[in-house]
């Protein structure tokens, strides 16, 4: 236990020190050069404003969290299903691979106003934007992971008469978990940014709306407070996925050993 804590500390202190140095340099620069708070607020000023307006800030943060979690969940389901279908049926892969790439060539900031026109200002167009930016890394990672299944085990299951469905759920899907979680980690940051972008272009609540409103009033301390919340949300979601991955991959590896 002590060695594990020591290893965690050794891995954790360099980024913590880097963040502390960055914030300290920022604070010092604002103080030395007497930069106006409306132009570039100091970290202490941002924290003070976040504390003063916490109720309003948390109202918008909770709205962004709701959108992000729903859209991320939809993106996960869509990505895994699409990746699995493209692996299972080769004609589907040939037909939808170009469309999959094409879906990522259109910027979400262009799609957001179109979805608002088509579907209104409700929750649905925002969920759709988040799902679109999340599902592509998951779909590609799922497809690659399924294709990287151990060939010896694959041949063995075919030799003993395993059906296609049994091979998929008992061998290919467990082997693809590391790849799927790699896509999830990438999509975690995309999901939060997708939620913010959707709120920029048509919303009455959320961190994106809060940033737009604060920027128009030259309240950059509130803008930076919202940015800090966005960074914190992305990092927390990333850490949750990493923790779930450790549990799932440990189970996956143990099952493979037992099967072998």
Residue, then its C-alpha position, 0 to 999 in steps of 0.5 A: x500500500x505504501x509503495x502504491x501511494x509513493x508511486x502515485x505521489x511520484x507520478x502526481x507531483x510534477x504536473x501539480x508543481x507545473x500548475x502551481x508555477x504557472x499560476x504563480x507566474x500569472x499572478x506575479x505578472x498581473x501584479x508587477x505589470x499592473x494589468x487591469x482586471x477587466x483585461x487579464x484577471x489574476x488567478x486570485x481574482x478569478x477564484x474570488x469572483x468564483x466564490x462570490x458568484x458561486x451560486x450562479x456559476x454552479x447553476x450554469x456548470x450543472x446544466x453543462x454537466x447534464x448535457x455533457x453526460x447525456x451526450x457522452x452516453x449517446x456517443x458511447x452507445x453510437x460509437x460502439x454500435x457503429x464500430x461493432x457493425x463495421x467490424x461484423x459486416x464488411x459491406x457496412x464498413x465499405x459503405x459507412x467508412x467515408x461517411x464516418x470520416x466526412x462527419x468529422x470534416x464539418x466543424x461542430x461550430x457550423x453544425x450547431x446553428x443548423x441544428x438549432x434551426x432544424x430542432x429548436x433551442x431545446x436540449x436535443x440539438x445540443x445532445x446531438x452536437x456532443x454525441x457527434x464529436x464524441x462518437x468518432x474516436x470511440x467508433x474508430x477505436x472499437x473497430x481497430x480493437x476488434x480487428x486486433x483480436x489474438x489470432x491464435x485464440x480466434x482460430x481456436x474458438x473457430x476450431x471448437x465450433x464457436x458461433x460468430x456471436x460467441x466469438x464476438x462477445x466472449x473474445x473480440x469484445x473483451x480484447x477490444x476494451x483497451x482500445x475502446x477506453x483509449x477512445x473514451x479518454x479522447x472523447x471525454x475532453x471532446x464532450x465537454x467542449x462540444x457542450x460549451x460550443x452548443x451553448x455558445x450558439x443557442x442556449x439560456x443556461x450553461x457555461x458556454x452561455x455564461x462565458x458569452x454573457x460575461x465576455x459581453x460585459x467585460x467580466x473576464x474574471x467570470x470568463x476565466x472562472x468558467x474556463x477553470x470549471x471546464x478544465x476541471x470537468x474535463x479532467x474529472x471525467x477523464x479520471x473517472x474513465x481511467x478508474x473504470x478502465x483499471x477495473x475493467x481491464x484487470x477483469x479482462x486480463x484475468x479472464x483471458x488468462x483463465x481462458x488460456 
